[in-house]
Amino acid sequence: MTLPDTPQASTAFPHDFLWGAATSAYQIEGSPLADGAGISNWHRFAHTPGRITHGDTGDVACDHYRRMPQDVALMKQLGLQAYRFSVAWSRVMPEGRGRINPAGLGFYDRLVDALCEAGIAPLLTLHHWDWPAALDDRGGWLNPDSVGWFADYAQAVARALGDRVAFWATFNEPWVITDGGYLYGTLAPGHRSAYEAAIAARHLMVAHGTGVQVLRAEGCKQVGLVVNLEPKDAASDSPADRAACVRAEAYMNRQFLDPALLGRCPEPLREVFGEAWVDWPAADLALARQPLDWLGINYYTRSVNRHDDNAWPVRASPVRQSQATHTETGWEVRAQSLTDTLCWVKQHYGDLPLYITENGAAFYDPPVAPPEGVDDPLRVAYLRSHLGAVADAIRAGVDVRGYMAWSLLDNLEWAHGFSKRFGLVHVNLATQQRTPKASARWYAQTIASNGAGL
Ligand code: BGC
């Protein structure tokens, strides 16, 4: 006799699937100079006229540095099982190297304690784009010493928090650090050079590998890396458009994963970087490739590409899909591409445990939450379809073990300032009042049912 499916039984998610939400230090904390913190690159960048929409800065942001206990209580109320956050290096080592600032570390010590007390697993990212400005003054990621700076910082954080942090990530999206920071200059430190982007990428990955070794030597468990992936679909079947996609995929999706997981650089990068490309020494490739316990994938959208000689340096241009829904950041909503991404990772890199470490959408919400609450049906639809895509990947045999929604709170969306709201929880930036949106309630129910029906 076959029993009819009950909604509870129809979940694709394993019973220990980890449901959570993510944030990063500069985007939410505020109080950038509190308790002896040094000036960060993002503090400096945000205070440089013209860099951030409306001149917004992270001076207050979501005031999380001062409201942390209430924010953890909110996470507990939503039923989060994990919380992904990042540590501000400039709080821990104000000059970037040498002296450790116990008061700055103390904040993360209290945060981790509060999370453990609430039964929420801490997932810590060591570097989510902000770091001490003093290190940029020493050449930033162009300086080979950056590897040692990162190793010392990783050790300081591991020694303070290693006994309680459940998951460690070395870097968040190294691709964005080099693409935005060194190639196009839209993010800190705002440089524009293919030569610099190629050098920074190598130092970042050697720092990643060295950081993994340091974390392991300190006894940290569950060590991984977080990358952002975006499938590159060809705008037509022409050989030129297909070749453009191969370059775009190598540049964005494989530039960091191939060294970290396969110990080599993708061949098409030579063509992309041209004379700016320098082969990595074998020792660097060996260091970059360390066994990882998990891989974090941030997924937001795909891109459809055509060959374009004017698009420096990849020679591929995105083609807007006019029939599709787009978010406030202009990104096409396409859940199927998340399934494709997860299957692609398994196919190219083997069976590594995967976590979705970011996924979410900016849609318009009013600055002040109306008395009847914040209804955000587009965000609910986005989350529902993308969690469905994760379920499809699991059914197809991909080992996905958790999902962190981006983001817990409306926060500072980097160069867009506060003009884009990604939060499950609405933040009134004038009063700092938090109001869970309809999406937060939907997500809480989804967690409670372990994704039944998705
Ligand atoms: C970053 C987040 C950012 C999000 C939305 C990711 O690239 O890790 O910090 O807010 O995308 O743009």
Boltz pocket constraint, residues with backbone or C-beta under 6 A from the ligand:
constraints:
  - pocket:
      binder: B
      contacts: [[A, 24], [A, 27], [A, 172], [A, 173], [A, 176], [A, 228], [A, 298], [A, 358], [A, 406], [A, 412], [A, 413], [A, 414]]
      max_distance: 6.0
